[in-house]
Amino acid sequence: MANHSLNIPIVILAAGASKRMGTVKQLLVWGNTTLLGHTIQTALKANTNDVFVVLGAHYTAIKNDINKFPVSIIKNKDWRLGLGKSIACAADHIINLKPEIDAVLICLADQPFIDANYLNTLIDNFSPGENQIIATSYKSGVLGVPVIFDKTYLSELSKLGDDKGAKQIIHAYASFVKTVVPSFQNIDLDSKADYDAFYKRAFDDF
């Protein structure tokens, strides 16, 4: 049963330069919106009161495109340092702005097959006050995003600064980690070939 009393803001990491894609990945067409727009719409359908989007590279172009959505934009000036810095930037922002939260749910802008039901499944698996980390489990055995961190980890998250993201925190607190296995293939769109293939799979069959 869904727990709507939880206060778990969603953070979408979208600060990267998309070098492997060769274009601004966040603004690639996805259905009737963009890749980032689709992720924002998914987050807004989930059981959350707040959605934050971390931007960095191509800040102005992306900000202008997503201004129509009811989200809070966080600017990561040090986006070149990698994913960890974006997480740190968001954690620091939320510590100061939303001290009453239960946890934070972190997801990426380039995982378009994540839907609101899956985000809600993560939220429904979270119990406040138990220092939990609810991580997505991949077939390779790797644990990753989307992931929920209890608020007790915000301080450590705010100190991240490299491209490894929050994996080190997941490993360090393995005994508090609960995993969820998605029922679908959860992929990151990293290259133009990925985008073309999975766009075709998502939309050309209809």
N, C-alpha and C positions, 0 to 999 in steps of 0.2 A: 504493500500500500504506500502511495506517495506521501512523503512528509513535506507538506507545503509550509511548515513553520520554520524550516531551516533557512538560514540566510547565507547563501553560497554564491557570490558573484562569479561570473564567467569572464575569463581573460582570454582574448584571442591574440596570438602572437603573429604580427604581420609586418615586421620591421625590416625583413631581409631585402637584399638587392636583386635576388632572383638571377644570379649570374649564369647558372646552368640552363635556365629557361631562355635566356637571351632577350627577354622582354619583361615588362612589369607584370609579374605573375599575379599579383593581387587583383589586377584589373582585367585579366583574361575573361572572356565571355563564359558564363556557365548558366545555361538555360536562358531565362529572361533577365538575368542580372550578371554580376561578376563573380569570380571565385571567392573574393572576400565578402561581397554582398550576400552570397549564398550562405557562407559560414555565419555571418551576422544574423541573417534571418533564422537560421537553425537555432542559434543561441537564444534569440528572443522568444522562440517558441518553448524553450525549456523552462523548468521551474526555478526561475531566478528573478531577483529584483533589479539586478544591475549587470550590464555588459560593458566591459572595457576592451578597447582595441589599442594595442601597442604598435605605433608606426615609427618608421625611421627613414630608410631610403625612400626616395620619391614621395616624401611626406606631403607636400602641397597637393600634388595630383591625386593622391589616394584620399587625403582628407576631404578635398572638394567633392570627390565621388561618393563618400559615405556620410557626408553631412546630413543627408536626408533621414538617416537612421537614428533612433533614440539611444545612442551609445555615448560613452565617455571616451575621448581620445587621449592617450598618453603618449607623449613624444619621447622617444629614446634617442638622445643625441649621440650616444655611444653605440649605435646599432652595429657598427663594424666589428665590435668585440664578440658578436655572436648571440645565440639564443639565450644563453645564461644571463647576459646583461639585460635582455628584454624582460625576462622573468623577474630579475632584481628590480628593474625600473617599476614594474607593475606592483610587486610586493611592497616596495617602499611607499608608493602612491596610496595603496589600499590601507596600509598600516596607519597612515596619517588621516585618511578620509573616512574609513569604515571600521573603527575599532570593535564594533559589536558583531562582526561577522562570525560564522561558525567555521568556515573553510573557504578555499578558493579553488575553482575548477579552471584548469589551464588547457587550452586547445590551440590547434594550428589553423592557419588560414587556408592550407593546401590539402586538407583531408575532406573532400566534398561528399564522401559516402557516409560520414558521421551524420546521424540525424538526431532530432530532438529526443526521440524515444531512447536512444542510446545514452545521451547526456543525462536524461532523467533516471536511467538505470544506475548510472554511477552515483547520482545524488541519493537515490533510494537505498544504496548499499552503504551510505555513510552514516556513522553514529557519532554525534558530537561528544566532546569530552573524553575521547579515547585515543587521541594522538594518531588517528588513522591516516593512511595514505591509500586511496583507491586508484589503482593503476590499470591501464589497458594492457592486456597480455596479447602478444603476437605469437603466431605459430612457431617462430624461430626461438621462442622462449624469452625474448626481450620484453621488458616492461617499459611502457612509455605513455605517451599522450593519446587521448585526453586523460588527465589525471587530476584527482582531487587531493589537496593537501590541507590537513587540519590547520587552524589558525596558529597553532603552536610552532609551525615551521616557517611562518612568515619572516621572522628575523633572519633565519638562515637563507631563505630564498632571496632576501634583499641584498645578500652579500655575494651572490653568484656573479661571475664575470667572464666566463669563457663560452666556447661553442658546444659544450657538452650538455647544456641545459641543466635539468635538475636530477639527472640520473644518479649523481653521486649521493644525493640526499635519499633517493629511493633505496639505494644499496646500503647506505649507512643505517637506515632504520627498517631493515627488511622484516623484522619481527612485527612491525606495525602495518605492514603492507597487505592489503586485500586486493585480489586481482579479479578483473572482469574480462571475459573473452567475448569479443563481438561476434555476432552471428553472420557477419558479412566480411568481405575482404576490405580491410582498412588500409588504404594506400595513400602515400604522399605523392603529389604531382611535382616532381623535381625537374623534369626535362620536357622539351616540346614533344618528344615522342610519347612520353607518359600522358601528357595532356591530350594529344590527338587521339590516342588509343582509348583512353578512359572516357573522353567526351563522347566518342562514337558509341561506346558501350552504354553510356548513360542516356543518350538522347536519340540515336539513330534507329533504335529498335521500336520507337513509338510511332 
